[in-house]
């Protein structure tokens, strides 16, 4: 690793040591431990490094190294998902919706935001760090399940909804994944990896009728599962009609057995996933 020529010996030692320790994200205490500086001197060094764009501030007490090959790129924040873990308040958070789809290789477009579901009320619904937007989605702690730790880099893990929970979260809140058709495409991409027994059990546990209706309509339209599971979902239906994709303005609807305002036909769904 090449350091900026303007770095003095103490700063160079700090950055080199942080790299060696795998600590792209660090604290003032790390600066003190590595350099041997007292608290005030460590804080001054931190301030100088921020001013030189050698490091960037993530949140109070947390900082990240800007790799030297990026030069003066002050927007660099490292791995987005590791940063998400650091900026969220609760350890019970999880990466969700379109961001989880990205991690599970279910996306068809680049992500523009990082979605974080958390049981802690954040001060704001969104936070911008560098040039990246982090959006916080509140959920009660009792509803956090279907989550696992995933290695996102060689040395860092983050909490992510598993594939089946990701599908349900997106069907419940399609605005966080760009619309129902995005999760439909994601399901088709990973159709061989979905555990359908888990998915159906999750759907019943999730206990949101709109999710059950959207899921049933998708699976039936794409021919992903037979009557065994679909009949179980049909038994949960009520007489309230929901839009299949609330982000679409189409007035055309299609007849279906799921009591949905189906603004996408099964034929169009199949056509979209095959292109």
C-alpha positions in Angstrom: 0.0 0.0 0.0 1.3 3.4 -1.0 0.7 6.3 1.4 0.4 10.0 0.5 3.8 11.7 0.4 2.4 14.4 2.7 1.8 12.0 5.6 4.2 12.3 8.5 5.6 9.3 10.3 2.9 9.1 12.9 0.0 9.4 10.4 1.7 6.9 8.1 2.1 4.4 10.9 -1.5 4.8 11.9 -2.9 4.2 8.4 -0.5 1.3 7.7 -1.4 -0.3 11.0 -5.2 0.1 10.4 -4.8 -1.6 7.0 -2.8 -4.4 8.6 -5.4 -4.9 11.3 -8.2 -4.9 8.7 -9.8 -1.8 10.4 -11.1 0.3 7.5 -13.6 1.6 10.1 -12.1 2.7 13.4 -12.4 5.0 16.5 -10.3 7.6 18.3 -9.4 4.9 20.8 -7.8 2.9 17.9 -5.7 6.0 17.1 -4.6 6.2 20.7 -3.7 2.5 20.9 -1.8 2.4 17.6 0.1 5.7 18.0 0.4 6.0 21.7 -0.9 9.5 21.6 -3.0 10.9 24.5 -6.7 11.7 23.9 -6.4 15.3 22.8 -3.4 14.7 20.5 -5.3 11.7 18.9 -8.3 13.9 18.3 -6.1 16.5 16.7 -4.5 13.9 14.4 -8.0 12.7 13.5 -9.0 16.2 12.6 -5.9 16.8 10.5 -6.5 13.5 8.6 -10.1 14.4 7.9 -8.9 17.8 6.6 -6.4 16.1 4.3 -9.1 13.7 3.0 -7.1 10.7 4.3 -10.0 9.6 6.4 -13.8 10.4 6.5 -16.3 10.7 9.3 -19.1 8.2 9.3 -20.8 9.3 12.6 -19.7 10.5 16.0 -16.8 8.3 17.0 -16.6 6.3 13.8 -14.2 7.0 10.9 -13.2 5.2 7.7 -9.9 5.2 5.6 -10.1 6.7 2.1 -7.9 4.5 0.0 -5.0 6.5 -1.5 -5.7 5.4 -5.0 -8.9 7.4 -4.9 -7.0 10.6 -4.4 -9.3 13.4 -3.3 -12.5 11.4 -3.5 -14.1 12.5 -0.2 -17.3 10.6 -1.0 -15.6 7.2 -0.5 -17.2 5.2 2.4 -15.9 1.7 1.8 -18.3 -1.3 1.6 -21.8 0.1 1.8 -23.2 -2.7 3.9 -20.4 -2.6 6.5 -21.0 1.1 6.8 -24.7 0.4 7.2 -23.9 -1.8 10.2 -21.9 1.0 11.7 -24.4 3.9 11.2 -27.5 2.1 12.4 -28.2 2.4 16.1 -29.5 -1.1 16.9 -27.5 -4.4 16.8 -30.7 -6.1 15.8 -30.8 -4.3 12.4 -30.8 -6.2 9.1 -30.1 -5.2 5.5 -33.4 -5.5 3.7 -35.5 -5.1 0.6 -33.6 -4.1 -2.6 -30.3 -4.1 -0.7 -30.9 -7.6 0.5 -31.9 -8.6 -3.1 -28.5 -7.2 -4.2 -26.6 -9.3 -1.7 -28.6 -12.4 -2.8 -27.9 -11.7 -6.5 -31.6 -11.0 -7.3 -31.3 -7.5 -8.8 -31.6 -6.3 -12.3 -30.5 -2.6 -11.7 -27.8 -1.0 -9.7 -28.8 0.0 -6.2 -29.0 3.7 -5.3 -29.9 3.4 -1.6 -29.1 1.1 1.2 -32.2 -0.1 3.1 -31.8 -1.0 6.8 -34.6 -2.4 8.8 -34.3 -1.7 12.5 -36.3 -1.9 15.7 -34.9 1.4 16.9 -36.5 4.6 15.9 -33.8 6.7 14.1 -33.8 10.5 14.3 -34.4 10.6 10.5 -35.8 8.2 8.0 -32.7 8.7 5.8 -29.1 9.6 6.3 -26.5 10.6 3.7 -22.9 9.5 4.2 -20.5 10.5 1.5 -22.6 10.2 -1.7 -24.7 7.3 -0.4 -28.2 7.4 1.1 -29.1 5.0 3.9 -32.9 4.6 4.5 -34.1 3.3 7.9 -37.3 1.2 8.0 -38.8 0.7 11.4 -40.1 -2.7 12.6 -41.0 -4.1 16.0 -38.4 -6.3 17.5 -40.8 -9.3 17.7 -41.1 -9.3 13.9 -37.3 -9.7 13.3 -36.7 -13.2 12.1 -35.5 -14.9 8.9 -32.2 -13.0 9.3 -28.7 -14.4 9.1 -25.1 -13.1 9.2 -23.4 -13.1 5.8 -19.7 -12.5 5.1 -19.8 -9.3 3.0 -16.0 -9.0 2.8 -13.2 -11.4 3.8 -13.2 -10.0 7.3 -16.7 -8.4 7.8 -20.1 -9.8 8.4 -23.5 -8.0 8.3 -27.0 -9.1 9.2 -29.2 -9.7 6.1 -32.7 -11.0 5.6 -32.5 -14.5 4.0 -33.9 -14.9 0.5 -37.4 -16.0 1.7 -37.8 -13.2 4.2 -36.5 -10.7 1.6 -39.2 -11.8 -0.8 -41.9 -11.2 1.8 -40.6 -7.8 2.9 -40.5 -6.6 -0.7 -44.0 -7.9 -1.4 -45.3 -6.0 1.7 -43.4 -2.8 0.9 -42.7 -2.7 -2.8 -41.7 0.9 -2.7 -38.4 -0.2 -1.1 -37.6 -2.4 -4.1 -38.8 -0.4 -7.0 -42.1 -2.2 -7.4 -43.5 -5.7 -7.3 -42.0 -6.6 -10.7 -38.5 -6.1 -9.4 -39.0 -8.8 -6.7 -40.8 -11.0 -9.3 -37.7 -10.8 -11.5 -35.5 -11.5 -8.5 -37.6 -14.6 -7.6 -37.3 -15.8 -11.2 -33.5 -15.3 -11.1 -33.1 -17.4 -7.9 -36.1 -19.7 -8.5 -33.8 -22.8 -8.0 -32.4 -21.5 -4.7 -35.7 -20.6 -3.0 -36.8 -23.0 -0.3 -40.5 -23.0 -1.0 -41.4 -24.9 2.1 -39.7 -22.2 4.1 -41.3 -19.5 2.0 -44.8 -20.7 2.6 -44.2 -21.1 6.3 -42.8 -17.7 6.4 -45.8 -16.3 4.5 -48.1 -17.7 7.1 -46.0 -16.4 10.0 -45.7 -13.0 8.3 -49.5 -12.9 8.5 -50.1 -10.1 6.0 -53.0 -10.9 3.7 -51.7 -8.6 1.0 -48.4 -10.5 1.0 -50.2 -13.8 0.7 -52.3 -12.6 -2.2 -49.3 -11.1 -4.1 -47.2 -14.2 -3.4 -49.9 -16.6 -4.5 -50.6 -14.7 -7.7 -46.9 -14.6 -8.6 -46.2 -18.3 -7.9 -49.3 -19.3 -9.9 -48.5 -17.0 -12.8 -44.9 -18.2 -13.1 -45.7 -21.8 -12.4 -43.2 -22.0 -9.6 -45.3 -24.2 -7.3 -48.2 -26.6 -7.4 -51.6 -26.7 -5.8 -50.3 -28.1 -2.4 -48.9 -24.8 -1.3 -51.2 -22.5 -3.3 -54.3 -24.1 -1.7 -52.8 -23.3 1.8 -52.5 -19.7 0.8 -55.9 -19.5 -0.8 -57.4 -20.6 2.6 -56.1 -17.4 4.1 -57.8 -15.0 1.7 -60.3 -12.4 2.7 -62.7 -10.2 0.6 -60.6 -7.0 0.7 -59.0 -6.2 -2.7 -55.4 -4.9 -2.8 -53.4 -3.6 -5.8 -50.9 -6.1 -7.1 -48.3 -3.4 -7.8 -49.3 -0.1 -6.0 -46.5 1.7 -7.8 -48.1 1.2 -11.3 -50.8 3.6 -12.5 -52.3 1.2 -15.1 -56.1 1.2 -15.0 -56.3 -2.2 -16.7 -56.9 -5.1 -14.4 -56.9 -8.9 -15.0 -59.2 -11.5 -13.6 -57.6 -13.8 -11.0 -58.5 -16.0 -8.0 -56.5 -14.1 -5.5 -58.9 -11.2 -5.0 -56.3 -8.8 -6.2 -56.6 -5.7 -8.3 -54.2 -7.3 -10.8 -52.6 -4.5 -12.8 -50.1 -6.9 -14.4 -51.2 -10.0 -16.3 -49.7 -13.4 -15.8 -48.6 -13.2 -19.5 -46.8 -9.9 -19.0 -45.2 -11.3 -15.8 -43.8 -14.3 -17.7 -42.7 -12.0 -20.6 -40.9 -9.7 -18.2 -38.9 -12.4 -16.4 -37.9 -14.1 -19.6 -36.3 -10.9 -21.2 
